[in-house]
Amino acid sequence: MPKIRFILSQQPDPALDEAAIIKRLKEFYTALLDKR
């Protein structure tokens, strides 16, 4: 999944846990839905 790897590469800390990643993705998709 290159998209997730791209998002992770932008993080200052490469050792993020899955919970933080999932939370970030949920916030990202929620923002996209709000724009529509």
mmCIF entry with sequence, helices, sheets and N, C-alpha, C, O atoms, coordinates in Angstrom:
data_MODEL
# 
_entry.id   MODEL 
# 
_entity.id                         1 
_entity.type                       polymer 
_entity.pdbx_number_of_molecules   1 
# 
_entity_poly.entity_id                      1 
_entity_poly.type                           'polypeptide(L)' 
_entity_poly.nstd_linkage                   no 
_entity_poly.nstd_monomer                   no 
_entity_poly.pdbx_seq_one_letter_code       MPKIRFILSQQPDPALDEAAIIKRLKEFYTALLDKR 
_entity_poly.pdbx_seq_one_letter_code_can   MPKIRFILSQQPDPALDEAAIIKRLKEFYTALLDKR 
_entity_poly.pdbx_strand_id                 A 
# 
loop_
_entity_poly_seq.entity_id 
_entity_poly_seq.num 
_entity_poly_seq.mon_id 
_entity_poly_seq.hetero 
1 1  MET n 
1 2  PRO n 
1 3  LYS n 
1 4  ILE n 
1 5  ARG n 
1 6  PHE n 
1 7  ILE n 
1 8  LEU n 
1 9  SER n 
1 10 GLN n 
1 11 GLN n 
1 12 PRO n 
1 13 ASP n 
1 14 PRO n 
1 15 ALA n 
1 16 LEU n 
1 17 ASP n 
1 18 GLU n 
1 19 ALA n 
1 20 ALA n 
1 21 ILE n 
1 22 ILE n 
1 23 LYS n 
1 24 ARG n 
1 25 LEU n 
1 26 LYS n 
1 27 GLU n 
1 28 PHE n 
1 29 TYR n 
1 30 THR n 
1 31 ALA n 
1 32 LEU n 
1 33 LEU n 
1 34 ASP n 
1 35 LYS n 
1 36 ARG n 
# 
_struct_asym.id          A 
_struct_asym.entity_id   1 
# 
loop_
_struct_conf.conf_type_id 
_struct_conf.id 
_struct_conf.pdbx_PDB_helix_id 
_struct_conf.beg_label_comp_id 
_struct_conf.beg_label_asym_id 
_struct_conf.beg_label_seq_id 
_struct_conf.pdbx_beg_PDB_ins_code 
_struct_conf.end_label_comp_id 
_struct_conf.end_label_asym_id 
_struct_conf.end_label_seq_id 
_struct_conf.pdbx_end_PDB_ins_code 
_struct_conf.beg_auth_comp_id 
_struct_conf.beg_auth_asym_id 
_struct_conf.beg_auth_seq_id 
_struct_conf.end_auth_comp_id 
_struct_conf.end_auth_asym_id 
_struct_conf.end_auth_seq_id 
_struct_conf.pdbx_PDB_helix_class 
_struct_conf.details 
_struct_conf.pdbx_PDB_helix_length 
HELX_P HELX_P1 AA1 PRO A 2  ? SER A 9  ? PRO A 2  SER A 9  1 ? 8  
HELX_P HELX_P2 AA2 GLU A 18 ? LYS A 35 ? GLU A 18 LYS A 35 1 ? 18 
# 
_struct_conf_type.id          HELX_P 
_struct_conf_type.criteria    ? 
_struct_conf_type.reference   ? 
# 
loop_
_atom_site.group_PDB 
_atom_site.id 
_atom_site.type_symbol 
_atom_site.label_atom_id 
_atom_site.label_alt_id 
_atom_site.label_comp_id 
_atom_site.label_asym_id 
_atom_site.label_entity_id 
_atom_site.label_seq_id 
_atom_site.pdbx_PDB_ins_code 
_atom_site.Cartn_x 
_atom_site.Cartn_y 
_atom_site.Cartn_z 
_atom_site.occupancy 
_atom_site.B_iso_or_equiv 
_atom_site.pdbx_formal_charge 
_atom_site.auth_seq_id 
_atom_site.auth_comp_id 
_atom_site.auth_asym_id 
_atom_site.auth_atom_id 
_atom_site.pdbx_PDB_model_num 
ATOM 1   N N  . MET A 1 1  ? 0.850   -1.195 0.000  1.00 0.00 ? 1  MET A N  1 
ATOM 2   C CA . MET A 1 1  ? 0.000   0.000  0.000  1.00 0.00 ? 1  MET A CA 1 
ATOM 3   C C  . MET A 1 1  ? 0.883   1.242  0.000  1.00 0.00 ? 1  MET A C  1 
ATOM 4   O O  . MET A 1 1  ? 1.232   1.763  1.059  1.00 0.00 ? 1  MET A O  1 
ATOM 5   N N  . PRO A 1 2  ? 1.237   1.705  -1.171 1.00 0.00 ? 2  PRO A N  1 
ATOM 6   C CA . PRO A 1 2  ? 2.169   2.839  -1.295 1.00 0.00 ? 2  PRO A CA 1 
ATOM 7   C C  . PRO A 1 2  ? 1.624   4.127  -0.684 1.00 0.00 ? 2  PRO A C  1 
ATOM 8   O O  . PRO A 1 2  ? 2.395   4.951  -0.194 1.00 0.00 ? 2  PRO A O  1 
ATOM 9   N N  . LYS A 1 3  ? 0.306   4.309  -0.708 1.00 0.00 ? 3  LYS A N  1 
ATOM 10  C CA . LYS A 1 3  ? -0.261  5.548  -0.162 1.00 0.00 ? 3  LYS A CA 1 
ATOM 11  C C  . LYS A 1 3  ? 0.013   5.650  1.331  1.00 0.00 ? 3  LYS A C  1 
ATOM 12  O O  . LYS A 1 3  ? 0.405   6.709  1.823  1.00 0.00 ? 3  LYS A O  1 
ATOM 13  N N  . ILE A 1 4  ? -0.192  4.550  2.055  1.00 0.00 ? 4  ILE A N  1 
ATOM 14  C CA . ILE A 1 4  ? 0.051   4.569  3.501  1.00 0.00 ? 4  ILE A CA 1 
ATOM 15  C C  . ILE A 1 4  ? 1.538   4.773  3.782  1.00 0.00 ? 4  ILE A C  1 
ATOM 16  O O  . ILE A 1 4  ? 1.908   5.497  4.707  1.00 0.00 ? 4  ILE A O  1 
ATOM 17  N N  . ARG A 1 5  ? 2.386   4.133  2.981  1.00 0.00 ? 5  ARG A N  1 
ATOM 18  C CA . ARG A 1 5  ? 3.830   4.305  3.168  1.00 0.00 ? 5  ARG A CA 1 
ATOM 19  C C  . ARG A 1 5  ? 4.216   5.765  2.939  1.00 0.00 ? 5  ARG A C  1 
ATOM 20  O O  . ARG A 1 5  ? 5.091   6.289  3.629  1.00 0.00 ? 5  ARG A O  1 
ATOM 21  N N  . PHE A 1 6  ? 3.570   6.423  1.975  1.00 0.00 ? 6  PHE A N  1 
ATOM 22  C CA . PHE A 1 6  ? 3.859   7.827  1.695  1.00 0.00 ? 6  PHE A CA 1 
ATOM 23  C C  . PHE A 1 6  ? 3.477   8.694  2.890  1.00 0.00 ? 6  PHE A C  1 
ATOM 24  O O  . PHE A 1 6  ? 4.204   9.615  3.263  1.00 0.00 ? 6  PHE A O  1 
ATOM 25  N N  . ILE A 1 7  ? 2.322   8.386  3.483  1.00 0.00 ? 7  ILE A N  1 
ATOM 26  C CA . ILE A 1 7  ? 1.883   9.143  4.664  1.00 0.00 ? 7  ILE A CA 1 
ATOM 27  C C  . ILE A 1 7  ? 2.854   8.927  5.826  1.00 0.00 ? 7  ILE A C  1 
ATOM 28  O O  . ILE A 1 7  ? 3.205   9.868  6.538  1.00 0.00 ? 7  ILE A O  1 
ATOM 29  N N  . LEU A 1 8  ? 3.279   7.685  6.006  1.00 0.00 ? 8  LEU A N  1 
ATOM 30  C CA . LEU A 1 8  ? 4.195   7.382  7.109  1.00 0.00 ? 8  LEU A CA 1 
ATOM 31  C C  . LEU A 1 8  ? 5.544   8.062  6.903  1.00 0.00 ? 8  LEU A C  1 
ATOM 32  O O  . LEU A 1 8  ? 6.200   8.457  7.867  1.00 0.00 ? 8  LEU A O  1 
ATOM 33  N N  . SER A 1 9  ? 5.958   8.198  5.634  1.00 0.00 ? 9  SER A N  1 
ATOM 34  C CA . SER A 1 9  ? 7.264   8.790  5.352  1.00 0.00 ? 9  SER A CA 1 
ATOM 35  C C  . SER A 1 9  ? 7.280   10.269 5.727  1.00 0.00 ? 9  SER A C  1 
ATOM 36  O O  . SER A 1 9  ? 8.349   10.849 5.919  1.00 0.00 ? 9  SER A O  1 
ATOM 37  N N  . GLN A 1 10 ? 6.093   10.884 5.832  1.00 0.00 ? 10 GLN A N  1 
ATOM 38  C CA . GLN A 1 10 ? 6.018   12.302 6.190  1.00 0.00 ? 10 GLN A CA 1 
ATOM 39  C C  . GLN A 1 10 ? 6.051   12.504 7.698  1.00 0.00 ? 10 GLN A C  1 
ATOM 40  O O  . GLN A 1 10 ? 6.163   13.635 8.172  1.00 0.00 ? 10 GLN A O  1 
ATOM 41  N N  . GLN A 1 11 ? 5.952   11.410 8.458  1.00 0.00 ? 11 GLN A N  1 
ATOM 42  C CA . GLN A 1 11 ? 5.951   11.516 9.916  1.00 0.00 ? 11 GLN A CA 1 
ATOM 43  C C  . GLN A 1 11 ? 7.383   11.671 10.439 1.00 0.00 ? 11 GLN A C  1 
ATOM 44  O O  . GLN A 1 11 ? 8.299   11.031 9.921  1.00 0.00 ? 11 GLN A O  1 
ATOM 45  N N  . PRO A 1 12 ? 7.585   12.512 11.457 1.00 0.00 ? 12 PRO A N  1 
ATOM 46  C CA . PRO A 1 12 ? 8.912   12.685 12.052 1.00 0.00 ? 12 PRO A CA 1 
ATOM 47  C C  . PRO A 1 12 ? 9.374   11.421 12.773 1.00 0.00 ? 12 PRO A C  1 
ATOM 48  O O  . PRO A 1 12 ? 10.570  11.136 12.832 1.00 0.00 ? 12 PRO A O  1 
ATOM 49  N N  . ASP A 1 13 ? 8.428   10.670 13.319 1.00 0.00 ? 13 ASP A N  1 
ATOM 50  C CA . ASP A 1 13 ? 8.766   9.445  14.053 1.00 0.00 ? 13 ASP A CA 1 
ATOM 51  C C  . ASP A 1 13 ? 8.305   8.223  13.269 1.00 0.00 ? 13 ASP A C  1 
ATOM 52  O O  . ASP A 1 13 ? 7.102   7.985  13.164 1.00 0.00 ? 13 ASP A O  1 
ATOM 53  N N  . PRO A 1 14 ? 9.231   7.441  12.714 1.00 0.00 ? 14 PRO A N  1 
ATOM 54  C CA . PRO A 1 14 ? 8.882   6.275  11.888 1.00 0.00 ? 14 PRO A CA 1 
ATOM 55  C C  . PRO A 1 14 ? 8.323   5.118  12.703 1.00 0.00 ? 14 PRO A C  1 
ATOM 56  O O  . PRO A 1 14 ? 7.821   4.149  12.134 1.00 0.00 ? 14 PRO A O  1 
ATOM 57  N N  . ALA A 1 15 ? 8.404   5.205  14.033 1.00 0.00 ? 15 ALA A N  1 
ATOM 58  C CA . ALA A 1 15 ? 7.972   4.089  14.878 1.00 0.00 ? 15 ALA A CA 1 
ATOM 59  C C  . ALA A 1 15 ? 6.586   4.345  15.468 1.00 0.00 ? 15 ALA A C  1 
ATOM 60  O O  . ALA A 1 15 ? 6.348   4.092  16.649 1.00 0.00 ? 15 ALA A O  1 
ATOM 61  N N  . LEU A 1 16 ? 5.667   4.853  14.625 1.00 0.00 ? 16 LEU A N  1 
ATOM 62  C CA . LEU A 1 16 ? 4.304   5.085  15.115 1.00 0.00 ? 16 LEU A CA 1 
ATOM 63  C C  . LEU A 1 16 ? 3.557   3.768  15.234 1.00 0.00 ? 16 LEU A C  1 
ATOM 64  O O  . LEU A 1 16 ? 3.781   2.845  14.452 1.00 0.00 ? 16 LEU A O  1 
ATOM 65  N N  . ASP A 1 17 ? 2.671   3.685  16.212 1.00 0.00 ? 17 ASP A N  1 
ATOM 66  C CA . ASP A 1 17 ? 1.881   2.461  16.365 1.00 0.00 ? 17 ASP A CA 1 
ATOM 67  C C  . ASP A 1 17 ? 0.669   2.513  15.433 1.00 0.00 ? 17 ASP A C  1 
ATOM 68  O O  . ASP A 1 17 ? 0.332   3.569  14.897 1.00 0.00 ? 17 ASP A O  1 
ATOM 69  N N  . GLU A 1 18 ? 0.022   1.364  15.248 1.00 0.00 ? 18 GLU A N  1 
ATOM 70  C CA . GLU A 1 18 ? -1.093  1.288  14.299 1.00 0.00 ? 18 GLU A CA 1 
ATOM 71  C C  . GLU A 1 18 ? -2.259  2.174  14.724 1.00 0.00 ? 18 GLU A C  1 
ATOM 72  O O  . GLU A 1 18 ? -2.959  2.720  13.872 1.00 0.00 ? 18 GLU A O  1 
ATOM 73  N N  . ALA A 1 19 ? -2.475  2.322  16.014 1.00 0.00 ? 19 ALA A N  1 
ATOM 74  C CA . ALA A 1 19 ? -3.594  3.132  16.497 1.00 0.00 ? 19 ALA A CA 1 
ATOM 75  C C  . ALA A 1 19 ? -3.453  4.581  16.029 1.00 0.00 ? 19 ALA A C  1 
ATOM 76  O O  . ALA A 1 19 ? -4.428  5.195  15.595 1.00 0.00 ? 19 ALA A O  1 
ATOM 77  N N  . ALA A 1 20 ? -2.241  5.121  16.119 1.00 0.00 ? 20 ALA A N  1 
ATOM 78  C CA . ALA A 1 20 ? -2.011  6.497  15.698 1.00 0.00 ? 20 ALA A CA 1 
ATOM 79  C C  . ALA A 1 20 ? -2.213  6.622  14.188 1.00 0.00 ? 20 ALA A C  1 
ATOM 80  O O  . ALA A 1 20 ? -2.763  7.612  13.706 1.00 0.00 ? 20 ALA A O  1 
ATOM 81  N N  . ILE A 1 21 ? -1.759  5.601  13.444 1.00 0.00 ? 21 ILE A N  1 
ATOM 82  C CA . ILE A 1 21 ? -1.898  5.627  11.989 1.00 0.00 ? 21 ILE A CA 1 
ATOM 83  C C  . ILE A 1 21 ? -3.373  5.584  11.603 1.00 0.00 ? 21 ILE A C  1 
ATOM 84  O O  . ILE A 1 21 ? -3.823  6.358  10.758 1.00 0.00 ? 21 ILE A O  1 
ATOM 85  N N  . ILE A 1 22 ? -4.124  4.675  12.228 1.00 0.00 ? 22 ILE A N  1 
ATOM 86  C CA . ILE A 1 22 ? -5.551  4.555  11.919 1.00 0.00 ? 22 ILE A CA 1 
ATOM 87  C C  . ILE A 1 22 ? -6.283  5.851  12.265 1.00 0.00 ? 22 ILE A C  1 
ATOM 88  O O  . ILE A 1 22 ? -7.148  6.300  11.513 1.00 0.00 ? 22 ILE A O  1 
ATOM 89  N N  . LYS A 1 23 ? -5.935  6.445  13.395 1.00 0.00 ? 23 LYS A N  1 
ATOM 90  C CA . LYS A 1 23 ? -6.578  7.700  13.799 1.00 0.00 ? 23 LYS A CA 1 
ATOM 91  C C  . LYS A 1 23 ? -6.300  8.788  12.769 1.00 0.00 ? 23 LYS A C  1 
ATOM 92  O O  . LYS A 1 23 ? -7.200  9.546  12.407 1.00 0.00 ? 23 LYS A O  1 
ATOM 93  N N  . ARG A 1 24 ? -5.057  8.868  12.295 1.00 0.00 ? 24 ARG A N  1 
ATOM 94  C CA . ARG A 1 24 ? -4.697  9.879  11.307 1.00 0.00 ? 24 ARG A CA 1 
ATOM 95  C C  . ARG A 1 24 ? -5.466  9.667  10.009 1.00 0.00 ? 24 ARG A C  1 
ATOM 96  O O  . ARG A 1 24 ? -5.965  10.620 9.411  1.00 0.00 ? 24 ARG A O  1 
ATOM 97  N N  . LEU A 1 25 ? -5.558  8.396  9.572  1.00 0.00 ? 25 LEU A N  1 
ATOM 98  C CA . LEU A 1 25 ? -6.276  8.095  8.328  1.00 0.00 ? 25 LEU A CA 1 
ATOM 99  C C  . LEU A 1 25 ? -7.758  8.433  8.471  1.00 0.00 ? 25 LEU A C  1 
ATOM 100 O O  . LEU A 1 25 ? -8.356  8.976  7.543  1.00 0.00 ? 25 LEU A O  1 
ATOM 101 N N  . LYS A 1 26 ? -8.354  8.122  9.613  1.00 0.00 ? 26 LYS A N  1 
ATOM 102 C CA . LYS A 1 26 ? -9.772  8.430  9.825  1.00 0.00 ? 26 LYS A CA 1 
ATOM 103 C C  . LYS A 1 26 ? -9.997  9.931  9.760  1.00 0.00 ? 26 LYS A C  1 
ATOM 104 O O  . LYS A 1 26 ? -10.955 10.387 9.136  1.00 0.00 ? 26 LYS A O  1 
ATOM 105 N N  . GLU A 1 27 ? -9.123  10.706 10.399 1.00 0.00 ? 27 GLU A N  1 
ATOM 106 C CA . GLU A 1 27 ? -9.262  12.161 10.378 1.00 0.00 ? 27 GLU A CA 1 
ATOM 107 C C  . GLU A 1 27 ? -9.101  12.685 8.955  1.00 0.00 ? 27 GLU A C  1 
ATOM 108 O O  . GLU A 1 27 ? -9.795  13.619 8.551  1.00 0.00 ? 27 GLU A O  1 
ATOM 109 N N  . PHE A 1 28 ? -8.176  12.077 8.185  1.00 0.00 ? 28 PHE A N  1 
ATOM 110 C CA . PHE A 1 28 ? -7.932  12.505 6.811  1.00 0.00 ? 28 PHE A CA 1 
ATOM 111 C C  . PHE A 1 28 ? -9.162  12.265 5.940  1.00 0.00 ? 28 PHE A C  1 
ATOM 112 O O  . PHE A 1 28 ? -9.596  13.157 5.212  1.00 0.00 ? 28 PHE A O  1 
ATOM 113 N N  . TYR A 1 29 ? -9.725  11.050 6.016  1.00 0.00 ? 29 TYR A N  1 
ATOM 114 C CA . TYR A 1 29 ? -10.903 10.729 5.204  1.00 0.00 ? 29 TYR A CA 1 
ATOM 115 C C  . TYR A 1 29 ? -12.116 11.528 5.663  1.00 0.00 ? 29 TYR A C  1 
ATOM 116 O O  . TYR A 1 29 ? -12.947 11.908 4.838  1.00 0.00 ? 29 TYR A O  1 
ATOM 117 N N  . THR A 1 30 ? -12.236 11.790 6.957  1.00 0.00 ? 30 THR A N  1 
ATOM 118 C CA . THR A 1 30 ? -13.346 12.605 7.461  1.00 0.00 ? 30 THR A CA 1 
ATOM 119 C C  . THR A 1 30 ? -13.262 14.009 6.882  1.00 0.00 ? 30 THR A C  1 
ATOM 120 O O  . THR A 1 30 ? -14.284 14.594 6.524  1.00 0.00 ? 30 THR A O  1 
ATOM 121 N N  . ALA A 1 31 ? -12.060 14.551 6.788  1.00 0.00 ? 31 ALA A N  1 
ATOM 122 C CA . ALA A 1 31 ? -11.873 15.883 6.216  1.00 0.00 ? 31 ALA A CA 1 
ATOM 123 C C  . ALA A 1 31 ? -12.268 15.883 4.741  1.00 0.00 ? 31 ALA A C  1 
ATOM 124 O O  . ALA A 1 31 ? -12.875 16.839 4.260  1.00 0.00 ? 31 ALA A O  1 
ATOM 125 N N  . LEU A 1 32 ? -11.928 14.816 4.027  1.00 0.00 ? 32 LEU A N  1 
ATOM 126 C CA . LEU A 1 32 ? -12.292 14.731 2.611  1.00 0.00 ? 32 LEU A CA 1 
ATOM 127 C C  . LEU A 1 32 ? -13.809 14.694 2.455  1.00 0.00 ? 32 LEU A C  1 
ATOM 128 O O  . LEU A 1 32 ? -14.358 15.357 1.576  1.00 0.00 ? 32 LEU A O  1 
ATOM 129 N N  . LEU A 1 33 ? -14.486 13.925 3.302  1.00 0.00 ? 33 LEU A N  1 
ATOM 130 C CA . LEU A 1 33 ? -15.948 13.830 3.215  1.00 0.00 ? 33 LEU A CA 1 
ATOM 131 C C  . LEU A 1 33 ? -16.593 15.171 3.555  1.00 0.00 ? 33 LEU A C  1 
ATOM 132 O O  . LEU A 1 33 ? -17.609 15.534 2.962  1.00 0.00 ? 33 LEU A O  1 
ATOM 133 N N  . ASP A 1 34 ? -16.023 15.903 4.493  1.00 0.00 ? 34 ASP A N  1 
ATOM 134 C CA . ASP A 1 34 ? -16.588 17.197 4.876  1.00 0.00 ? 34 ASP A CA 1 
ATOM 135 C C  . ASP A 1 34 ? -16.461 18.206 3.745  1.00 0.00 ? 34 ASP A C  1 
ATOM 136 O O  . ASP A 1 34 ? -17.303 19.095 3.616  1.00 0.00 ? 34 ASP A O  1 
ATOM 137 N N  . LYS A 1 35 ? -15.420 18.084 2.921  1.00 0.00 ? 35 LYS A N  1 
ATOM 138 C CA . LYS A 1 35 ? -15.229 19.027 1.811  1.00 0.00 ? 35 LYS A CA 1 
ATOM 139 C C  . LYS A 1 35 ? -16.279 18.819 0.728  1.00 0.00 ? 35 LYS A C  1 
ATOM 140 O O  . LYS A 1 35 ? -16.634 19.756 0.012  1.00 0.00 ? 35 LYS A O  1 
ATOM 141 N N  . ARG A 1 36 ? -16.782 17.576 0.606  1.00 0.00 ? 36 ARG A N  1 
ATOM 142 C CA . ARG A 1 36 ? -17.793 17.297 -0.410 1.00 0.00 ? 36 ARG A CA 1 
ATOM 143 C C  . ARG A 1 36 ? -19.173 17.662 0.056  1.00 0.00 ? 36 ARG A C  1 
ATOM 144 O O  . ARG A 1 36 ? -20.140 17.489 -0.684 1.00 0.00 ? 36 ARG A O  1 
# 
